[in-house]
Amino acid sequence: MRRTVSDRRLGHAKVLAGNDSRRIVMPTATPLSRVNDFVVRFANVNGSGSASANEMFARAILRMGIPVAPRNIFPSNIQGLPTWYEVRVTEDGHLGARGGTDLMVAMNPQTFDKDIASIEPGGYLLYDSTKPYPASKFRDDITVIGVPLTAICNREYTDPRQRQLFKNIIYIGVLTALLEMDVKAVETLIAEQYKGKDKLIAPNVKALHIGRDYAVLNLAHPIGLRLRKADKVGNKIFVEGNAAAALGAVYGGATVCAWYPITPSSSLADAFTKWCAKYRVDPTTKKAKYAIVQAEDELASIGMVIGAAWNGARAFTATSGPGISLMQEFIGLAYFAEIPAVIFNVQRAGPSTGMPTRTQQCDLISCAYASHGDTKHVMLFPENPAEAFEMGAEAFDLADRLQTPVFVMLDLEIGMNHHLTRPFQWDDNRTYDRGKVMTYEELEAGKDFGRYLDVDGDGIPYRTYPGTHPTRGSFFTRGTSRDRYAKYTEEGGPYVDNMQRLLRKFETAKDIVPKPLIANAAKPSKYGVIYFGSTAPAMDEAIHMIEARGHGIDRMRLRGFPFHSSVNSFVADHDFVFVVEQNRDAQLRSLIVNECGIDPVRLVPILHFDGTPITARYIAKAIGDHLDQMTMKPAKVTS
């Protein structure tokens, strides 16, 4: 049976019609009691204006010196469907998804039952109690906190839109009291958000205190989940991966972007537009030194990128899986004609339209071998916005040096969510690596120029920029077969010679792309794990859970494709290696088997592909259960 406890201060509060929120339903399970270590999830309706309020909540905790890891889970329609915003409060700095919810702010009746079911035993539910719910709607093992939010808004506001928007701020005010949150931090953020729109500041601050005052007068506070000021954020920055990658493109020398809107990559092109307006305008003439084209489709966008890159510009496109599908023939042209190009692929769940607003790592095969025929493409795997910035810049050097398309493999989890990450680093003395470009002077001196001639044995020929020399060095770029001097031929010998040279170039790339990072267990281990990209933060936390189960495991985080020779060595040094990835068909595992010639039996797939970010709990349980069986230990459930 549930027990009900009344707050002594309730007698001083105004009673609202139909309101049962003066009673806090206490759980049969022990309520959670944690400081700076819990997960809050907001359940709202898309289009309700809740996202900005929920993000303000996360930012306010950051202002208290406490790291947070927020995630926006939203539908692909404009409005009306359920949306969630999760904020992981983590003083220890675990920035991956943990799994589970400690405090659910349930503002969507459509998902009420599902939201309640996701709360951890001993957790908390905050809901709008204007309309009474039967006791059967609630669980016996959670603390239920009702606040008549709709009734409060109906009393305070007459405009329907104001009632909806201010409800979001009011529940943030309630949380400031329940969690002992610094209300001044929220007030400051309101002032910053509405800077230049001063008439909006006071009403939002008022709504904040309406919620806070109600909680102070009517609710037992604080609850077991509390915030305490800390100093754990340091000099880290809070940024989305797409914005970071776009800034990396600017620093990498990109001057041309051709793209077609597609979720979840559109904000990357938008951010590049913003950065260019700031950094790519001549300070004297005020003329733009960049070109950004929203093409009619993805096929046109990659064609523009290839044309600009052939002419010597550093050019890129931003897209997602469906866009990659449409670009296949042009990507093959860039590979075969050896034209540098950068493609930011912000992956989402597929196939077909798939789940446009859900994350996956499901385009590895389609990008590694994009186009028909025998192709192999370079891919980079950033783990967070800091690496998205660094690899976003590095991709242009690699594309020029290797004269080939380079894919920067982001995903929705990195691209569209804010992450707390180390500051971006850049060496002002760094110069762009344009690779093997023959100059006018070299051509004039009679140096032998064959566009597809390998003179160094690394598979990479020399190129010239169009117009470098009036009579020498020019060439017609074609997608059909040719010899070493770009002369058209369909003879088998020159074709095989060219295709073998492209393989040599791919071998050269193995020592140029970012190398894997290895972290060994405290004691020598017979087992290893390979992972990449947005899986890394959850993996970093999961390793401690696995160790708590008595298992040591070595880690290798891949950062680029083609794979460095250390991948073969890592697998050879272990009896079994787990491969953790976020897709159904174990695409990374397949690439390792195919490219490294490794027996697939030695690679154990750990797969997660429901569209949500992989969690530390999921990884720890999956690997821990396998290791229990391998070592003949009884299976344990990871808490």
ROKOLBA-892209 format. One record per residue (C-alpha): x, z, y; residue in three letters. Coordinates in steps of 0.05 Angstrom, whole numbers, plus 5000, padded with zeros to 4 digits. Layout:
BEGIN
XZYALA;...
***
This chain:
BEGIN
500050005000MET;502349865071ARG;503250445119ARG;501350385193THR;504850745248VAL;502350785320SER;507050835379ASP;505651455422ARG;506151035485ARG;500350585465LEU;495351035501GLY;498350815568HIS;497350065553ALA;491449635571LYS;487349435510VAL;485948695505LEU;479748435470ALA;480848255397GLY;487948555399ASN;490548935339ASP;497748915363SER;497749655380ARG;499149785308ARG;505849595275ILE;505149495201VAL;511049835166MET;513749555101PRO;514249865033THR;521449615030ALA;526749925074THR;526949545140PRO;533249155153LEU;538149515199SER;543749075226ARG;547649005290VAL;549948315313ASN;548948025243ASP;542147715229PHE;538047075231VAL;532246955278VAL;527746355266ARG;522546095315PHE;516645705285ALA;513345275338ASN;509644615347VAL;513544005370ASN;512043835442GLY;510244555461SER;516344635506GLY;519145185461SER;526044865450ALA;528745035519SER;526345755514ALA;529245835444ASN;535945545466GLU;535946025525MET;535246595475PHE;541446345438ALA;545446255502ARG;543646945527ALA;546547255464ILE;552946855476LEU;553147155546ARG;553347835512MET;559847625477GLY;556547525409ILE;557646865371PRO;551346485351VAL;550045875308ALA;543445545329PRO;539944975292ARG;534044565316ASN;529644325259ILE;524643825287PHE;520043265263PRO;520942535278SER;514342465314ASN;513442605388ILE;509043215384GLN;504143605341GLY;508143725277LEU;511844365260PRO;518644505289THR;523545085277TRP;529345345317TYR;534145805280GLU;539146265313VAL;544346595270ARG;547447195305VAL;554247285274THR;559547745305GLU;564147575247ASP;563946845269GLY;560646535207HIS;557845905240LEU;555045555179GLY;547845635157ALA;547046285118ARG;540146195087GLY;534146665095GLY;530746945157THR;531047665181ASP;526347595241LEU;520947065242MET;517646895308VAL;511446555280ALA;507946145334MET;505045595290ASN;498645755250PRO;499845125208GLN;506145405177THR;504446145180PHE;504246255105ASP;510645865093LYS;514146225150ASP;512246915124ILE;514646725054ALA;521646565081SER;522847265110ILE;527947695075GLU;525348335042PRO;525448875096GLY;525248345150GLY;520848285211TYR;515047845233LEU;513147745306LEU;506647365314TYR;500947215363ASP;495647725345SER;490347485394THR;486347225335LYS;486147765281PRO;488947575212TYR;486547885148PRO;491248375113ALA;492147875057SER;496047425104LYS;501847915108PHE;507048175059ARG;507948895039ASP;515548875045ASP;516348655118ILE;515048975185THR;509348625221VAL;509348625298ILE;503348335332GLY;503148135406VAL;496947815436PRO;500847255470LEU;494946775479THR;490647315508ALA;496147515557ILE;497146795579CYS;489646685587ASN;489447295631ARG;495547105673GLU;494746345680TYR;489145845690THR;492945195678ASP;493045015603PRO;500144735607ARG;502645365642GLN;499445785588ARG;503345415535GLN;510045385570LEU;510046105595PHE;508046365526LYS;514946155503ASN;518346555558ILE;513747155546ILE;515747215473TYR;523047175494ILE;521547765539GLY;518648145480VAL;524948005441LEU;529348295496THR;526048965484ALA;525648935408LEU;533048725400LEU;535949115460GLU;537848455491MET;541148405559ASP;535148175601VAL;539748025660LYS;543147495619ALA;536547145608VAL;534847195682GLU;541546875699THR;540246305651LEU;533346185681ILE;536546135750ALA;541745645723GLU;536745225685GLN;532245135746TYR;537745075797LYS;535144615852GLY;527944775831LYS;527545465862ASP;520045495858LYS;520445515782LEU;525346095778ILE;520746665800ALA;514846475755PRO;519446435694ASN;522747105710VAL;515747405719LYS;513547135651ALA;519947425620LEU;518248115646HIS;510948065626ILE;513248005555GLY;518548545562ARG;513949035597ASP;508648935544TYR;513649095488ALA;516349705525VAL;509349995534LEU;506149795469ASN;511349715414LEU;516250165380ALA;522949905401HIS;528349735387PRO;527449495316ILE;532749525262GLY;535948875285LEU;539849005348ARG;544648675396LEU;550749025422ARG;555348725474LYS;561848485442ALA;567848065460ASP;567947575402LYS;566646915438VAL;573246885474GLY;574846205504ASN;570545815455LYS;565745295482ILE;558445145464PHE;557244405455VAL;553643875413GLU;557843435367GLY;555142785396ASN;557142985467ALA;564043185441ALA;564942525404ALA;562842135466ALA;568042505508LEU;573142355454GLY;571441615461ALA;572841655536VAL;579542005525TYR;581041495470GLY;580640935520GLY;573740645503ALA;571040215559THR;565439845521VAL;559540135484CYS;554139695454ALA;548540065418TRP;541340075397TYR;537340725399PRO;536641085333ILE;536041825316THR;540542215310PRO;545841805346SER;542441625412SER;545042235448SER;552142015434LEU;551241375474ALA;547441765528ASP;553242255533ALA;558241685537PHE;554241405595THR;554642075630LYS;562042165618TRP;563541455642CYS;559741565706ALA;564342145718LYS;571041895693TYR;570541125690ARG;569040965763VAL;574340715811ASP;575041265863PRO;576540755918THR;571740185905THR;566540605868LYS;565940045818LYS;564740205745ALA;570540065698LYS;566240055636TYR;560639665603ALA;554839995566ILE;549739525535VAL;543339725500GLN;542739135453ALA;536438845423GLU;538239115355ASP;543939405314GLU;546438725291LEU;547338495363ALA;550639145383SER;556239095331ILE;557138365349GLY;558338555421MET;563239085400VAL;567238595357ILE;567338085413GLY;569738595464ALA;575038865416ALA;577538165401TRP;578638075475ASN;582838705478GLY;577739235500ALA;576939885462ARG;569639845440ALA;564840225396PHE;557740305374THR;553740925354ALA;548540875299THR;545841185235SER;544740955164GLY;539340425177PRO;543740135231GLY;549640095183ILE;545239705135SER;543639195188LEU;550939125211MET;553838945143GLN;555638205154GLU;558938335222PHE;562838925194ILE;565438465140GLY;567537965194LEU;571438505231ALA;574838715166TYR;576738005146PHE;578437745215ALA;582038415227GLU;578938615292ILE;579139345313PRO;572439685323ALA;569840405321VAL;563140595291ILE;560341295301PHE;555541405243ASN;551242015255VAL;548342075185GLN;541142255169ARG;537042295105ALA;535441615073GLY;534141115044PRO;529640655085SER;527041035145THR;528241665105GLY;527842315145MET;530442115214PRO;531142835238THR;534143145176ARG;541543175159THR;545442895100GLN;552242635082GLN;549342025048CYS;552841415077ASP;559741485047LEU;559140914997ILE;555540455045SER;560940545098CYS;567040565051ALA;565239875023TYR;560839595078ALA;559238855074SER;559238385014HIS;565538214975GLY;571638654969ASP;572139105029THR;575039795042LYS;574140155107HIS;577440745141VAL;573041365151MET;574242015189LEU;570742665172PHE;570343165230PRO;567943865213GLU;565544085282ASN;565243845355PRO;572543995368ALA;574543525312GLU;569143035334ALA;572643005401PHE;579542935370GLU;577642425317MET;573142065367GLY;579441925407ALA;584041815348GLU;579341305317ALA;581140795372PHE;588640865358ASP;587440785284LEU;582940175295ALA;588139835338ASP;594040025294ARG;590539795230LEU;586639235263GLN;580339425226THR;573639785235PRO;574040545233VAL;568040975218PHE;567341675248VAL;562642015198MET;558542525236LEU;551642765215ASP;545543065248LEU;547943775235GLU;554243665275ILE;551543145324GLY;545043435350MET;546244185345ASN;550144635391HIS;556344935360HIS;561145475382LEU;567845145376THR;575045195399ARG;576644855466PRO;578344125464PHE;585743965467GLN;589043365498TRP;596243185514ASP;596442855582ASP;602942525562ASN;599642175503ARG;599541415506THR;594840955469TYR;597540645404ASP;595439915409ARG;599139735345GLY;602639075333LYS;601238645394VAL;605938075408MET;607537995482THR;608337385525TYR;615837495527GLU;616337505452GLU;612236875444LEU;616036535500GLU;622536705464ALA;620036335403GLY;618536925358LYS;614836685296ASP;607436845302PHE;602736825243GLY;596237175256ARG;595737385183TYR;603137415168LEU;605838075141ASP;612938135167VAL;613938875156ASP;611038975086GLY;605739455110ASP;600038955107GLY;598938965182ILE;600238295218PRO;601738195292TYR;596137985339ARG;595737745410THR;590637855463TYR;586937215483PRO;590436885541GLY;597137215530THR;600736545527HIS;598235855548PRO;600735485485THR;602835995433ARG;599436585401GLY;592336355412SER;588036305350PHE;580936185329PHE;577936785295THR;573836585234ARG;570436945177GLY;572136395128THR;578536385087SER;585136175119ARG;592636205108ASP;597836655140ARG;597736235204TYR;590136255211ALA;589435545186LYS;582835435149TYR;583535355074THR;579335475012GLU;585135444964GLU;585536034916GLY;592736204928GLY;592436345003PRO;585836724993TYR;588837174941VAL;595037274984ASP;590737495042ASN;586437965001MET;592538294970GLN;595538395039ARG;589138745061LEU;590039215003LEU;597139365026ARG;594439535094LYS;589440005062PHE;595240345025GLU;598840415092THR;592740755121ALA;593241315069LYS;599041615107ASP;596141485176ILE;589141785172VAL;588442545181PRO;591142895118LYS;587043395077PRO;587744135093LEU;588944605034ILE;587545355031ALA;589945714969ASN;586646324938ALA;590146994943ALA;592146924870LYS;593746284832PRO;587245964810SER;585545464756LYS;579645214797TYR;579144834862GLY;573744574909VAL;573743944952ILE;569043855011TYR;568643525079PHE;565143495146GLY;559343955164SER;559844305097THR;566144655121ALA;563045245161PRO;558545445102ALA;564345355054MET;568845805095ASP;563746365087GLU;561846205015ALA;569046304992ILE;568547045009HIS;562047104969MET;565446754910ILE;571347224914GLU;566547814914ALA;564147574846ARG;571247624820GLY;573346904825HIS;579146594862GLY;578645864882ILE;583245384920ASP;580244944975ARG;581644245000MET;577943975061ARG;578243225065LEU;578942935135ARG;579842195122GLY;578941605076PHE;582941275044PRO;585041905008PHE;592042175015HIS;596242244952SER;595343004957SER;588242914931VAL;590942684864ASN;595843264863SER;590443774880PHE;585943544823VAL;591843514774ALA;593744234791ASP;586944514770HIS;582944524706ASP;576544364743PHE;575044184816VAL;568244264847PHE;566143724896VAL;561143984947VAL;557143474987GLU;550243365018GLN;547342764980ASN;543942634914ARG;548742164880ASP;555442524889ALA;558141974933GLN;564642334951LEU;565942484878ARG;564741754861SER;569741534915LEU;574942014888ILE;573941764817VAL;574041034839ASN;579941074887GLU;584341594853CYS;583041404780GLY;581042114762ILE;577142304700ASP;570142464726PRO;569443034675VAL;574443434716ARG;570243384779LEU;564043834780VAL;558743604830PRO;555444124875ILE;549843744911LEU;544943924966HIS;540443394995PHE;533743685019ASP;535343505091GLY;537044205114THR;544244415126PRO;547744685064ILE;548245445065THR;553745925045ALA;548946254996ARG;547445594962TYR;554745424953ILE;556746114930ALA;551246154878LYS;552345444851ALA;559945524844ILE;559546254824GLY;554646114767ASP;559145554742HIS;565246004744LEU;561546564709ASP;559946084652GLN;567045824649MET;570046524647THR;564446784602MET;562147294653LYS;554747474659PRO;551447094717ALA;550147474781LYS;545447334838VAL;548847264905THR;545347684957SER;
***
